[in-house]
Amino acid sequence: MPRIVDHDERRRQIAEALLAVAARDGHESVSSRAVAKELGVATGSLWHYFDGFDEVMRAAAGEVTRRTEARIAEATADRRGLDRLHALMREVLPVDERTRTEAHVVVGFWGRLAALAPTPDAASPTLATWQDTTRLALREAIEDGELRTDTPTEAIVTLLRSITYGQQIVEVTEPQTPAAHLAVFEVALAPWRA
């Protein structure tokens, strides 16, 4: 009797293998052969789950986003306002070994994803899906008097997304201390503190 394989789980395992190769050996080492070797399978077995390596790249980028979302949900669950926002930013800014490694992986993906065959949703795997949590934290901070009532919430959400992307690039090109990455975030909020 043939073995039953969970298709989605196997796709996730392949994406995770690509992430492991990228984190350990750098993006220049990422290939279908390297991913298959990481999994201990023949290269051809990857194509039972993906139509091509572009799809594997997108799945791996989506896996980074999924992991980040899960960490954010856990880190912010019982927090409110600026406390919630600080916890969120610590999951996306490169302030510890995990998030610094992720920065290298994500920044590498941006270049690879830009070179992939264009599709309407080419960038979607790396979109900052945590914006709703950011909005919630900002609204709570305004309600609780931590931020001024005229705080431009949508502009701050956009600014914080830009800061996280930018600090990931900074970490890859000119590594900084966690305090330096967090200082950029704090400066963005400073004019709006109550």
N, C-alpha and C positions, 0 to 999 in steps of 0.2 A: 504494500500500500504506500503511495507517495506521501512524503512528509508535508504537512500543512504549514505554510509559512505566512505569518502576518505581514502582508505587503507594506503597510504603512510603517510598521516597526522596523522592517528591513531597510526601507528608505531612510529612516531616521538613523539607523546604525551606519549606513553608508555616509550620510552627511556628517555624523560625528567622527567617523574615521578621517574624512577630509579635514575637519577642524583639527584633529589631533596631529595630522601631518603638517598642516599650516602652522600651528602653534609651536611645534617642536623643530621643524626643519625650514620654515619660511615658505612663502607663496611660490617662490621659484621652483620648489621641489614638489609642488602639488601636481599630480597627474593621475590618470586612471590606474596606471600600474602601481603607483605609490599607495593609492587608496585601497586597491585590492590587496596589496601586500600587508597593509595595516590590519585588514580584516582577516587575512589568511585564506583568501579565496582566489580563484582565477579571475583575471581581468574581465573576461567575457561574461561572468556572472553578474556584473554590475548592470549590464544592459537588459537584464530581466526586469529591472526596477526603474530604469531611466532610459529615455530615448537618446541621450547624448550627454557629454560632459558638461555642457552649459546647464542642463537641468540639475546635475549634481551640485554645481556651484551655487545655483539659486537655492537649492534645498539646504545647503550648508549655511548660506547667509540667513535663510529663514530660521534655521536652528539656533543661531546666535540670538536672533530677535526673540524667539520663543523662550530661551533660557533667561534672557534679561528680563522679559515680562514676568516670568515666574518668580525670579528673585525680587523684583520690585513689589509684586503683590505680597510676598511674605514679609519683606522689610517694612512695608508701609501699613500693614493690616491694622494695627492698633495705635496708629499715630494720627495726628491732626495738624493742619496748618503748616507752619515753617518746619516743625519737627518731621512731618510727613515728607515735605519737599527736600529737606536735607538727607533723609534716608534714601529717597529716590535718586538724588544726584550722586550719592555714594555708590550706587549700583551701575551708573552709566559713565561717570567720570573715571579716568584711569588712576585710581588711588590705592589699589592693592595689587597683588600678583595676578589674581584672576582678571581684574578689569584692565590691567596693563597688557596682559596677553591678548585679551579680547580686542583691545585697541589695535594691536598689530594685525590681528586676523581681519577685523572689520575694514580697516583702511586698505588692506590688501584686496579685499573683496570689491571695494568701490572701483579700483582700477580694473580688475578682472570683469566685473559686471558691466562696466562701460564699454568694454571691448566685445561683449557677447552680441550675438545676433539680436537686433532690436525687436522688442515686443512691447505691447502697450503697458505691461506691468513689470518691466525689467528691473526697476528700482524697488518694487514693493517688498522684497524680502528684508531689506534693511531699513525700511521706514521706521521712524521713531513712534511707535504705537503707544508710548507711555504719556502722550500729550494730555489725555483725559485725566490721568492721575495728577499731572502737573496743574491743570486747571482747577481741579478739586482742591488741591493743597493751597493754591493761591486764593481761591474764594474763601476757604476756611480761615486763612491768615488775615484776610480783610475783615471777615466777620468777628474774629477774635481780637481785633485791634493790633495785630502784629505788623500789618502793612496798612498804608494810607488808603482811604476809601477811593481815591482817584487813581489807584494803581491800574495801569493799562494791561489788564490780564492777558489778552491775546498777544499783544506785543511782547510781553515778558515770556510767554510760552514759546514764541518764535525765537526770541533771543536765547533762551536756555537751550533750545534744540541746537542752535548755531554754536553755542558755547561747547556743548558736549561733543559735537562733531569736530569742532576746531581743536579742542583739547586732546581728542584722540589723535589727530594729525600731529599736534605738538609733541605728544608722547612718543610717536614713532620717529619724528625727525629730530627733536631736541628734548629728550626725557627730562621731566620735571619731578619735583617732590609732590607728594599728595597735597601738602599745604598750598603749593603754588597753583595746582589745578582747582582746589576748592576756593582759593582767593578770588579767582576770576568770577566764579559763581557768586560769591559774596559781594563783590563790587557791583555786579549787575542788579542785585537787590537793594543795595545801600540807599539809593535815592528814594526808595519807596517805603522804607521802614517807618513805622509810626513813631 
